[in-house]
Amino acid sequence: MARASNQKMKIVYVMQLFLDKTDESHFITMNDIIKFLRNKDIKAERKSIYSDIEALRNYGYDIEGFQNKGTFFYHLVNRKFELAELKLLVDAVQSSKFITAKKSNDLIKKIESFASNHEAKELQRQVYVTNRIKTMNESIYYNVDNLHKAINSNSQITFKYAQWTINKKTKFKRDGALYKVSPWALMWDNENYYMVAYESENEKIKHFRVDKMFYITLTNEARDGKEQFKMFDMAVYAKKMFGMFGGIEEKVTLECNNDLVGVIIDRFGKEITIIQLDEEHFTINVDIEVSQQFLAWVIGLGSGAKIILPLSVVEMMKEEAKRLMRQYEG
């Protein structure tokens, strides 16, 4: 009875053999297939295996064969993902702070299943998860799923929001009171995942770190903020923020040395208008939420960049410079 059951699985085992053992540079022979099936307690003749291979081709598997010194070799040429694409996915997972080390390793194992056994070894050599800085909120994986469900079902959510203490423990903000917001989008910035939402209480668009959100619950109340998000541009929003810290929005003019043009384009994109000031300098005008993090970014550019407008932001920078001097005096 077991043999009869295994016999029905023959084409599935043949398919799995091609997926596991072959790729562009690794091949199997007809004898390899027959031996593999025999080990699965499946009787197979060459003619039936030829039929299975043809059926797999018709289904969409790109199986090619060629003859060399009297032996026919077969391999699966194309897959859903190329090896280079899988390497990119592995890199993204292992470098993501918002995915825990355990979940990163679980995901990478699943990504490896899209490659042959031979290619999976190449992916494994790229994995360096253990000592990377990772979130400790194991539930983030499911938080993202819940937030997508809320957005797709047009539902407001409630949750508790945490912060770190000096004892390396999480403590809920607002003394553990629930936040209630309307989630509209998710964004990934500076290796962290953020939810962008409308808070009806303050009539403001706000963002929250997803790994600091706990006990997310869908309320089944329809979301607010539809009008505010009609013209919302996630890319523009991200460019205004520095380290995702908000502040007063201002149109800021920066004067920079020409050798900083790459830094400016990397930060604000190629669409930014660059105005040549003289042979050595240029200016840009950007909409910024002016925060201490933005001022620190400009300071980090050294003598090659300075804020020239508006004067209110220039004064903020002067005060920040004085604060730094006081902080490090004596």
C-alpha positions as CSV (number, residue, x, y, z in Angstrom):
1,M,0.0,0.0,0.0
2,A,2.9,2.3,0.9
3,R,4.5,1.7,-2.5
4,A,1.3,2.5,-4.3
5,S,1.1,5.8,-2.3
6,N,4.7,6.6,-3.1
7,Q,4.2,5.8,-6.8
8,K,1.6,8.6,-7.0
9,M,4.2,11.0,-5.7
10,K,6.7,10.2,-8.4
11,I,6.5,13.4,-10.4
12,V,6.7,15.5,-7.2
13,Y,9.9,13.7,-6.2
14,V,11.3,14.2,-9.6
15,M,10.5,17.9,-9.4
16,Q,12.1,18.2,-6.0
17,L,15.2,16.5,-7.2
18,F,15.6,19.1,-9.9
19,L,15.0,21.9,-7.5
20,D,17.5,20.6,-4.8
21,K,20.3,19.1,-6.9
22,T,20.5,21.1,-10.2
23,D,21.1,24.7,-11.3
24,E,22.9,26.3,-14.2
25,S,26.2,24.6,-13.4
26,H,25.0,21.3,-11.6
27,F,23.4,18.4,-13.4
28,I,21.8,15.0,-12.9
29,T,21.6,11.9,-15.1
30,M,18.8,9.5,-15.8
31,N,20.5,7.0,-13.5
32,D,20.6,9.6,-10.7
33,I,16.9,10.0,-11.0
34,I,16.2,6.3,-11.1
35,K,18.4,5.7,-8.0
36,F,16.8,8.6,-6.1
37,L,13.3,7.2,-6.8
38,R,14.4,3.7,-5.8
39,N,15.5,5.1,-2.5
40,K,12.0,6.5,-2.1
41,D,10.6,3.0,-2.8
42,I,9.3,4.1,-6.2
43,K,9.7,1.9,-9.3
44,A,10.3,4.0,-12.4
45,E,11.2,3.2,-16.0
46,R,13.1,5.7,-18.3
47,K,10.0,6.2,-20.5
48,S,7.9,7.3,-17.6
49,I,10.6,9.6,-16.3
50,Y,10.9,11.2,-19.8
51,S,7.1,11.8,-19.6
52,D,7.5,13.4,-16.1
53,I,10.2,15.7,-17.3
54,E,8.1,16.8,-20.3
55,A,5.1,17.4,-18.0
56,L,7.3,19.6,-15.8
57,R,8.4,21.5,-18.8
58,N,4.8,22.0,-19.9
59,Y,4.0,23.2,-16.4
60,G,6.7,25.9,-16.7
61,Y,9.9,24.4,-15.3
62,D,12.8,25.3,-17.6
63,I,14.6,21.9,-17.7
64,E,17.3,21.5,-20.3
65,G,19.3,18.4,-21.3
66,F,22.4,17.7,-23.3
67,Q,24.5,14.6,-24.2
68,N,28.2,14.2,-23.4
69,K,30.2,11.1,-24.1
70,G,27.1,9.0,-24.4
71,T,25.5,10.2,-21.2
72,F,22.5,12.6,-21.1
73,F,22.6,15.3,-18.4
74,Y,19.7,17.4,-17.2
75,H,19.4,20.5,-15.1
76,L,16.9,23.2,-14.1
77,V,18.1,26.4,-15.8
78,N,15.8,29.2,-14.6
79,R,14.1,29.7,-11.2
80,K,11.7,32.1,-9.7
81,F,14.6,34.0,-8.2
82,E,18.1,34.3,-9.6
83,L,21.0,33.7,-7.2
84,A,21.9,37.4,-7.2
85,E,18.3,38.3,-6.3
86,L,18.4,35.8,-3.4
87,K,21.7,37.3,-2.2
88,L,20.0,40.8,-2.1
89,L,17.1,39.4,-0.1
90,V,19.5,37.8,2.4
91,D,21.4,41.0,2.7
92,A,18.2,43.0,3.3
93,V,17.1,40.5,6.0
94,Q,20.4,40.3,7.8
95,S,20.9,44.0,7.9
96,S,17.4,44.9,9.1
97,K,17.5,46.1,12.7
98,F,13.7,45.7,13.0
99,I,13.9,41.9,12.5
100,T,15.2,39.9,15.5
101,A,18.2,37.7,15.1
102,K,16.1,34.6,15.5
103,K,13.5,35.7,12.9
104,S,16.3,36.8,10.6
105,N,17.8,33.3,10.6
106,D,14.3,31.7,10.1
107,L,13.7,33.9,7.1
108,I,17.1,33.3,5.6
109,K,16.5,29.5,5.8
110,K,13.3,30.0,3.9
111,I,15.1,32.2,1.3
112,E,17.6,29.4,0.9
113,S,14.8,27.0,-0.1
114,F,14.4,28.9,-3.4
115,A,18.0,27.9,-4.4
116,S,19.5,24.6,-5.2
117,N,21.5,22.9,-2.4
118,H,24.7,24.0,-4.1
119,E,23.6,27.7,-4.4
120,A,22.3,27.7,-0.8
121,K,25.9,27.2,0.4
122,E,26.8,30.5,-1.3
123,L,23.9,32.2,0.5
124,Q,25.0,30.7,3.9
125,R,28.5,32.2,3.5
126,Q,26.9,35.7,3.5
127,V,25.0,35.3,6.8
128,Y,26.3,37.4,9.6
129,V,23.3,37.9,11.9
130,T,24.5,36.9,15.3
131,N,26.4,40.0,16.3
132,R,24.4,42.7,14.5
133,I,22.4,45.2,16.4
134,K,18.8,43.8,16.3
135,T,15.5,44.7,17.8
136,M,14.5,42.5,20.8
137,N,10.8,42.8,20.1
138,E,10.0,39.3,18.6
139,S,6.4,40.4,17.9
140,I,7.4,43.0,15.3
141,Y,7.0,40.4,12.5
142,Y,3.4,40.1,13.5
143,N,2.9,43.8,14.2
144,V,3.6,44.6,10.6
145,D,1.0,42.0,9.5
146,N,-1.6,43.5,11.9
147,L,-0.9,47.0,10.6
148,H,-1.3,45.9,7.0
149,K,-4.6,44.3,8.0
150,A,-5.8,47.5,9.7
151,I,-4.8,49.6,6.6
152,N,-6.5,47.2,4.2
153,S,-9.7,46.9,6.3
154,N,-9.8,50.7,6.9
155,S,-9.7,50.2,10.7
156,Q,-8.3,52.4,13.5
157,I,-6.0,50.7,16.0
158,T,-5.1,50.9,19.7
159,F,-1.7,50.0,21.1
160,K,0.8,50.7,23.9
161,Y,4.0,52.5,23.0
162,A,7.3,51.8,24.8
163,Q,10.6,53.5,25.4
164,W,13.9,52.2,26.9
165,T,14.9,52.8,30.5
166,I,18.5,53.1,31.8
167,N,18.0,49.5,33.1
168,K,17.7,48.3,29.5
169,K,14.0,47.5,30.0
170,T,11.0,48.8,28.2
171,K,8.6,51.1,29.9
172,F,5.2,52.2,28.4
173,K,4.7,55.8,27.6
174,R,1.6,57.7,29.0
175,D,1.8,55.4,32.0
176,G,0.6,52.5,29.9
177,A,-2.5,54.3,28.5
178,L,-3.6,53.2,25.0
179,Y,-2.8,55.2,21.9
180,K,-5.6,55.3,19.3
181,V,-4.7,56.3,15.7
182,S,-5.6,55.7,12.1
183,P,-2.8,53.9,10.3
184,W,-2.2,54.9,6.7
185,A,1.2,53.7,5.7
186,L,4.3,51.8,6.7
187,M,7.8,53.0,5.8
188,W,11.4,51.8,6.3
189,D,13.9,54.5,7.2
190,N,17.4,54.2,8.6
191,E,17.0,50.5,9.2
192,N,13.8,50.9,11.2
193,Y,10.2,50.3,10.4
194,Y,7.7,53.1,11.1
195,M,3.9,53.4,10.9
196,V,2.6,56.7,9.7
197,A,-0.8,57.5,11.1
198,Y,-3.4,60.2,11.8
199,E,-4.0,61.0,15.4
200,S,-7.5,62.4,15.7
201,E,-7.0,63.7,19.2
202,N,-4.3,66.2,18.0
203,E,-5.4,66.3,14.4
204,K,-1.8,65.5,13.3
205,I,0.0,63.1,11.1
206,K,2.5,61.2,13.3
207,H,4.9,58.3,13.0
208,F,5.7,55.4,15.4
209,R,8.5,52.9,15.6
210,V,6.9,49.5,14.9
211,D,9.2,47.6,17.2
212,K,8.1,49.8,20.1
213,M,4.4,49.1,19.6
214,F,2.8,46.4,21.8
215,Y,-0.7,44.9,22.0
216,I,-1.9,46.2,18.6
217,T,-5.7,45.8,18.3
218,L,-8.0,46.6,15.4
219,T,-11.0,48.6,16.7
220,N,-13.2,48.1,13.6
221,E,-13.9,51.9,13.7
222,A,-13.3,53.5,10.3
223,R,-10.0,55.4,9.9
224,D,-9.8,59.2,10.2
225,G,-7.5,61.5,8.2
226,K,-8.6,60.6,4.7
227,E,-8.5,64.2,3.5
228,Q,-5.0,64.8,5.1
229,F,-3.6,61.7,3.4
230,K,-5.1,62.4,-0.1
231,M,-2.0,64.5,-1.0
232,F,0.4,62.7,1.3
233,D,3.7,61.8,-0.3
234,M,5.7,59.3,1.7
235,A,9.0,60.1,-0.1
236,V,8.6,63.8,0.6
237,Y,7.7,63.1,4.2
238,A,10.9,61.0,4.7
239,K,13.1,63.6,3.2
240,K,11.9,66.2,5.6
241,M,12.7,64.1,8.6
242,F,16.2,63.5,10.1
243,G,16.3,60.3,12.1
244,M,12.5,60.4,12.0
245,F,12.6,63.3,14.5
246,G,9.9,65.9,13.8
247,G,10.0,69.6,14.3
248,I,8.8,72.9,12.8
249,E,8.6,72.7,9.0
250,E,10.7,75.4,7.3
251,K,12.1,76.0,3.8
252,V,15.8,76.0,4.5
253,T,18.5,77.3,2.2
254,L,21.9,75.5,2.5
255,E,25.2,76.8,1.0
256,C,27.6,73.9,0.3
257,N,31.0,73.3,-1.2
258,N,30.9,71.6,-4.6
259,D,32.5,68.4,-3.2
260,L,29.4,67.8,-1.1
261,V,27.1,67.5,-4.1
262,G,27.1,63.7,-3.8
263,V,26.1,63.9,-0.1
264,I,23.3,66.3,-1.0
265,I,21.9,64.1,-3.8
266,D,22.2,61.0,-1.7
267,R,20.1,62.7,1.0
268,F,17.5,64.6,-1.0
269,G,17.5,62.8,-4.4
270,K,18.4,63.8,-7.9
271,E,15.2,65.9,-8.3
272,I,16.6,68.5,-5.9
273,T,17.4,71.9,-7.7
274,I,21.0,72.8,-7.3
275,I,21.9,76.5,-7.9
276,Q,25.5,77.2,-8.8
277,L,26.6,80.1,-6.6
278,D,30.2,80.5,-7.8
279,E,33.0,78.2,-9.0
280,E,33.3,76.5,-5.6
281,H,29.8,76.7,-4.0
282,F,26.2,75.9,-4.7
283,T,22.9,76.4,-2.8
284,I,19.8,74.3,-2.4
285,N,16.3,75.0,-1.0
286,V,14.6,72.1,0.9
287,D,11.6,71.7,3.0
288,I,12.8,70.4,6.4
289,E,11.3,69.6,9.8
290,V,13.9,71.4,11.7
291,S,15.0,69.3,14.7
292,Q,18.2,69.0,16.7
293,Q,19.0,65.9,14.5
294,F,18.9,68.1,11.4
295,L,21.2,70.7,12.9
296,A,23.6,67.8,13.9
297,W,23.5,66.5,10.3
298,V,24.6,70.0,9.0
299,I,27.3,70.2,11.7
300,G,28.5,66.8,10.6
301,L,29.2,68.2,7.1
302,G,31.9,70.4,8.6
303,S,33.0,73.7,7.1
304,G,31.7,72.7,3.7
305,A,28.0,73.5,4.5
306,K,26.1,76.2,6.3
307,I,22.5,77.3,6.7
308,I,21.9,80.8,5.3
309,L,18.1,81.0,5.4
310,P,15.7,81.5,7.1
311,L,17.3,83.6,9.8
312,S,15.2,81.9,12.5
313,V,16.9,78.6,11.6
314,V,20.3,80.3,11.5
315,E,19.7,81.5,15.0
316,M,18.8,78.0,16.1
317,M,22.1,76.8,14.7
318,K,24.0,79.5,16.6
319,E,22.2,78.5,19.8
320,E,23.1,74.9,19.2
321,A,26.7,75.8,18.7
322,K,26.7,77.7,21.9
323,R,25.1,74.8,23.7
324,L,27.8,72.5,22.5
325,M,30.5,74.9,23.6
326,R,28.9,75.1,27.1
327,Q,28.6,71.3,27.2
328,Y,32.3,70.7,26.6
329,E,33.8,73.7,28.5
330,G,36.1,73.0,31.3
